[in-house]
Amino acid sequence: MDCAFSYAFICFLLPIIIMDIIHLLPDSVANQIAAGEVVQRPASCLKELVENSLDAGASRIQILVRDAGRTLLQIIDDGSGMSETDVRMAFERHATSKIREAADLFTLHTMGFRGEALASICAVAHVDVQTRRKEDEVGTRLEIAGSQVMRQEPCQCPVGTNIRVRNLFYNVPARRKFLKTDQTELRNLLTEFYHIALVYPKVQFTFVSNDEILMELPAGSEKQRIEQIFGKNSSKSFTGQLVDIKSDTEMVSIYGFVGKPEMAGKNAQQYFFVNGRFMRHPYFHKAVLTAYAGMLPNDYSPSYFIYFNINPSSIDVNIHPTKTEIKFADEQAIFQILMATIRESLGKFNVGPSIDFDRQGEIEMPIPSQNGTTTMPKVTCDPTYNPFRTSSKTYTPSGWDKLYGPLSSQDTHSASVVRSESPMDSKTDMEQEQMLFEGNVTDVSVWQYASRYLLLPVKGGILFVDQRRAHISVLYQQFLAQIAEHKGAMQQLLFPEELALSIDEMKLMQTMLNDLRAVGFDLEQISKQAFSISGVPALLGGENAVSVLKEILHNVLETGASVGQQWQKSIALALASSAAMPYGRALAEDAQRQLLSDWLALPACKLTPDGKKVAFVMTDDEIARKL
């Protein structure tokens, strides 16, 4: 009886003890989670809000930020505005005016369509909106904090929408903590601003940061907009160095501008746009580089601003929350069209090779003579000629017997002792390198080969050292020490040079100014977007100061360095790369020994600061296998 009662009692309590564990999240929590994808930083917020203004048909848009968007991000437009009901609905998740059914995703003509941005933003910030339609006498003001509506009331405001986003991530401390410095976040804001401004040249934009007007862009053409943004940091017309491209096919329409080969650099401006939307597309980038094949130095890239117009049903923009990764139905065909279009334009404007090297034999061009007749001179070319083919003739440099003559008896004895003491076959690669790098440079002979490599006999083999990379490593440590100790030696310039910068470069330059002066630069700001260079680090020698500083800024911008120690390394590396000896320089024996000694004394000498291998060892066994 007792057992039956106990069993019945347990069955009665079991549903109470084992409660259901799956439940719906509150809307505020769900919105915060979704905001992690849509609103990653102030720049994401700017993108979403400005795209809404463009979808509303705005012709003038003002962007005001304070503390790089942390404290305030405000967008003011003269678009269509919203009704009292619409402004309330706009902040609900999946509420949108852009689409009504799934099929609409393949006929998109607007920037936004998911209905997630405003709900995500108001979940992690304080939002204040004032909006009015043209047909309404008064507008509506709505205040929301953390997805909670605080107030909604009529207000007096101009036609359009004025939205303020304050205290971004105030209720998500972890997300706010991981924001970068104001300088880095402002740079991200400007990058997103460029993505939009370049594809909407008919819209007038103003960008204000901490009450300072950074950009004022009047309405104009695509070419004018490019010049407005990038022309101020160039001594000559930026668009004057661009070549127009245009191609209309049934599949796609392509137009825009590509840079002349001599304009190429390591900090090229590269933008793709499709149907009024910025996109990243590595495959099409490869098509551009293929079109420039043979025209550019290594590590240099061309600038380009390329616009695609294509049927919306042939692309899919709904594959990533940022909508910058886009799938094309026929990427291979567009690749070929894009490559051919660029090649044709470069040849048409005489900035690319225009001779058809596929033709063999003779090339004939009619030339009129003085009596009016036309002669046909013949130019004979060898179709089998290849300037990169190594000559079949053997070349024996003079003095070879002196350079690699027989070792003295002392050297021979030392080498035999070394080989008997350490059999190489039993060591791992790491152990071999560690062992072979040991030694004193002053005790052995050193040689220079091909004015590029230094050869040093070491245990069980020969050490080949790339002299330029070794020099870069040595100078890098010297420049780092100068920055840390503020003891950089300066060389005054006879004539000061002017360094023109873009807005984001200017902000970065102002932040790095003390470190640049510590290493030996004499810099003075002379205008809103320019510095005067009166002195350079003494170790730079005759290097172009403007080019070196541009390289430093590019490295910092590219790596995303956001704190002093990180960009100090970028400064030191750029200066070392510029000041290091070029390949082809012959060195006296004393200079060879000094360079090797300085390099071997470094704490990490095997790799350059940017990770390139400096030296390798050819072991005795490897040499023996060659003979």
Salt bridges, closest charged atoms under 4 A:
GLU51 OE2 - LYS47 NZ 3.05
ASP55 OD2 - LYS98 NZ 2.95
ASP78 OD2 - ARG60 NH2 3.72
ASP128 OD2 - ARG141 NH2 2.84
ASP128 OD2 - ARG164 NH1 3.81
GLU135 OE2 - ARG133 NE 3.51
ASP136 OD2 - ARG133 NE 2.91
GLU143 OE2 - ARG141 NH2 2.91
GLU143 OE2 - ARG151 NH2 2.38
GLU153 OE2 - ARG151 NE 3.80
ASP182 OD1 - ARG70 NE 2.67
GLU185 OE1 - ARG41 NE 3.12
GLU192 OE1 - HIS195 ND1 3.69
ASP211 OD1 - ARG66 NH2 2.98
GLU212 OE1 - LYS507 NZ 3.05
ASP244 OD1 - LYS223 NZ 3.24
ASP248 OD2 - LYS246 NZ 3.72
GLU331 OE2 - HIS281 NE2 3.06
GLU433 OE1 - LYS606 NZ 3.94
GLU438 OE1 - LYS459 NZ 3.77
ASP466 OD2 - ARG469 NE 3.93
GLU505 OE1 - LYS550 NZ 3.30
GLU551 OE2 - LYS266 NZ 3.97
GLU558 OE2 - HIS554 NE2 3.62
GLU589 OE2 - ARG593 NH2 2.92
ASP620 OD2 - ARG419 NH1 3.82
